[in-house]
Amino acid sequence: MTLKKLVAEFIGTFALVFAGTGAIVVNETSSGMISQVGIALTFGLIVLAMIYTLGDISGAHINPAVTIGFWVARRFQFAAVLPYTVSQCAGAITASLSLRFLFPQNIMLGSTIPAGAAAQSFVLEMILTAGLMFVILGVSTGAREKGITAGIVVGSVIALEALFAGPVCGASMNPARSLAPALWIYLVAPAIGACIGVLGCACVREPGCCLSSTSGRPEDR
């Protein structure tokens, strides 16, 4: 495995999340001018573009679920699963950071949130991803999505599934795509909230109570 492959996965996943979730953000900003159809097409088209651009370098997985699927199918070495996943998540997070900078007023950044019961979205996402992986395995060579039709087929499936399932579960089919926007709500926000709590404590408690030099371990208390 070369650094070029990891960089390709970073770039590909960045492009996917930036364009796909960016379309959701712009749709919200523009009062629905892009529409669900436009969002679905954006996801499909950016995947198509990345497959044609990066397929011969890294396989253009741009999705940890696809990387794991290739490994389960014995088309991908286990040692490369974690590096690929880290690169994909890093690309997705960088894309969300960029969108946060560009659209600071948008809170959700295109997060996937179930419209109904969690179990409904769980089963739907599982079926959608199974269908996607089934198609990818059919049009790929080894662990590479390449060839004259691969990009069109995979991009079309993603657009199709996002078109009818997006309003229900978000049609993520991609852990990195869902992780990056959610970081702001469920990881970054709690961390900032905890720091604010410490500052609040320092304002009302005696000096040294909250901002002491101890490590916070039980034996230091």
N, C-alpha and C positions, 0 to 999 in steps of 0.2 A: 504494500500500500504506500502510495506517494502523497506528499503534501499537496500536490496539484488536485488530487481527488477530494481531499478534505476541503480545500478552498473552493472547489467547484460545488460541493454540497452546501457550503456556507452561502455562496452567492446565489445558488438556485433557490434555497429555502428563504433567503432574504427577499428575493424577487417575488416569490409566491405570497409570502405574508404581507409584504409592502403593497403589492398590487391588489391582492384579494381582500385583506382586511381594510386596506386603504379605500377600496370601492365602497365598503360598508360605511366607513367614516364619512366619506364624501356624500354618500346617499343621505345620511342623516343630516349632514350640514346643509345640503341643498334641497331639503324637504322632499326627498324621495324621487328626485329626477333620474337617478340611475336605475332604480327599481330592482326587484328580486331577479328579474331576467338578466339585467345588466351585471349584477353581482355574480350570478352563476356563470355567465359568459366570461367575465374577467378571470375567475378562478380557472376555468377550462383553458382559456387562451394563454395565460401565463405559464401553465404547466406544459402546454404544447410547445411554447417558445423555448422553455428551459430544457425540455427533452431533446429538441433539435440542436440546441446550443451546447449542452453539456453531456448528452447521452454517451458520446464516445470517450469522454474523460472519466466520469465517475459512475455512469449509469443513470444519472439524474434521478436518484431516489427521492430526494428532497422531502422525505417523510420517514420518521423512525419506524412506523408501522410497516412500510414497504421494505425497509432494510431488514427488519426482523422476519418478515414474510419470506424474503429471498433466502435468509439463513435457514429457516424451517424447511424450505424446499430444497435445501442442500445446494443452492446455487451461489452462496456467499459465505466466506470464511468467518468463523465466530470471532476471531481476533479483531476484525474490522468493524464489528457491529457497534461497539461503544464509541470508537473515534468518529464514525459516521454520525451517530446519534448526537454526540456532543457538538459536532460541527453544524448539524441541522438546527439544533436548539439555539446555538449561538447566533446563527443567521436570522432565525425567527425573532429572537429577543432584540437583536440590533434593528430589525425592521420596525418592531413596536416602539423602540426608543426613538427612531426617526419620526414615526407618526405622532408620538407624544410631543416631540419638539414642534412639528408642523401644525398640529391640531390640539393645543393644550387644553382647549375647552371641552374636548370630547372625553368622557369618563371611561367608556367601555372599550374603546379602540377595536371594535369588531369582535368582542368576546363571544364565544359560543355558549349560549344559555338556553337550557331546555324550555320550550314553551308550555309543556305539559308535565306529566309525571317523569321522574328521573328514570324509572324502569323503561318507560316508553322510548326515551332518547337513547338509553343504553342498548336496547335491542336493535333499534333503528341504526345507530352508528355501527354496531357489529355487523349487521347485514350489509350496509353500504360499503364498509371497508372490505368485507369478504368478497363482494362483487367486484370492487375495484382491483383487489389483488388477483382475483381469478382472471380478469381481463389482462392485467399487466403480465402475468405469467404466460399468457397465450400469445402476446405480441413481443416478448423480449427474448434475447439470446443470452443465456446465462443469467447474470445479474444486471444486464444492461438493457435498458429500454431504448432500443434503437431500430432503425429501419425506416422505410419510407412511410409506413402507416402507423407506427407506434405512437408518435406524438399526437396524431389526429385521433386515434382510437382512445388513448388514455385521457387526453384533454376533453374529448366528447363525453366520456363516462363521468368525469368529475363535474362537468357542466350540467349534465343530465341529472345526476344525483343531487347536486346543490339546488337545482331548479325546483324539484318537487319536495325535497326533504329539508331544505334550508330553513323554511319558516317554522319547522317543528323542532329540530334538534341542532340546527346550525350546519349540518352536513360537513363536519370537520374532516373526518377520516384521516386525521393527521395530528398526533400528539403535540408536535412542535408548533403547529398553527394555533392550537387551543391554549397551549402553555404560555406563549409569549404575551398575548393581550391580558390574560388572567393574572400575570405576575403583578400588574399594577394594583389589582383589587385585593388579591389574597396573600401576596407576599410583601410587596413594597408598602402597601397601605398599613398593614399591621405593624411592620417594623417602624415606620414613621410614627404611628400612633403610640407605640411603646416609648419612643424617645420623647414624645410630647408629654406622656404621663410622668416621665422622670423629671422633666422641667417643671411640671405642675407641682410635683412633690417638693422640689427644691424651693418653690415659691412659698409654700405654706409650712414646711417643716423646719426644724432647727438646722443650722449649718452643719454639714458633714453627714447628714442623714441619707441623702440621695446621691450626692456627687462626691462620695468618699474615694479614697485611694485604694480601697480593698478590692479584691477580685470578684466578690459576689459569691464565693464558695461558702458552704455552711460553716467551715472551720474559721472563716474570717469574720463571721458575724458575732 
